[in-house]
Amino acid sequence: MNLTRLGKRATVVATAAIVASALVAAPASAHGKPLKTKSLAAVLTAGKVGFDRNGHDYDILTAAVQAVLKAKPASPVGVLADGTKPLTAFLPNDLAFERLVADIKHTKRLPSEKKAFTAVAGLGIDTVEAVLLYHVVPGARITGKAALKADGVRLTTAAGGKIKVDVYGHGRHKRIMLIDADRSDRNPRVNKVDINKGNRQIAHGIDRVLRPIDLP
């Protein structure tokens, strides 16, 4: 299955039914305090000035979300802008997208953020939408603490596919890896937890883009 066909299929799946993860139901409060409704879209767009040389933020991801919603205002990706909807998202940083583009083009040279976004956008809006939805677990607010106790759990994404939680290490050195559908590439590792903490929408940063298919 190529990326274009994946995009068309995932759009149909996500529009028909966005399923919740079986891991944990989103609580109405955390530590006795009601959860706030700040959206992840608000977090991503706060103070944004465009592409830069900081590979550890989320400029490419933000641009991809905005591109999808501009082309398809009714896209399920819009859930990221609705802070009343509980979800967990895994956010690839800019380096993650640069590595993805380098892999697709079979080169070791990483492109600039602008070139990486152009390459990603060139895959087509349906495909970009499908990849973004593969990073969202709707209906479940999974904190970093909960994820560390979820070794082996398979999460159902908004794209319809699944990702597996792999917890490795011991004690304070435990780390989280996410196993996607691509068997030939290194799996993403969580490098930042509990983004937007205290809200119904929570996210964790990852160092690779989750791949919903096995890329060559």
Secondary structure, DSSP 8 states (H G I E B T S, - for coil): --HHHHHHHHHHHHHH-----SS----SEETTEE-B---HHHHHHTT-----S-TTS-HHHHHHHHHHHHH-TT-GGGGGG-TTS-EEEEEE-HHHHHHHHHHHTT-SS---HHHHHHHHHTT-HHHHHHHHHTTEEET----HHHHTT-TT-EEE-TTS-EEEEEEES-GGG-EEEEE-S-SSS---BEEEEEETTTBSEEEEEESS---SS---
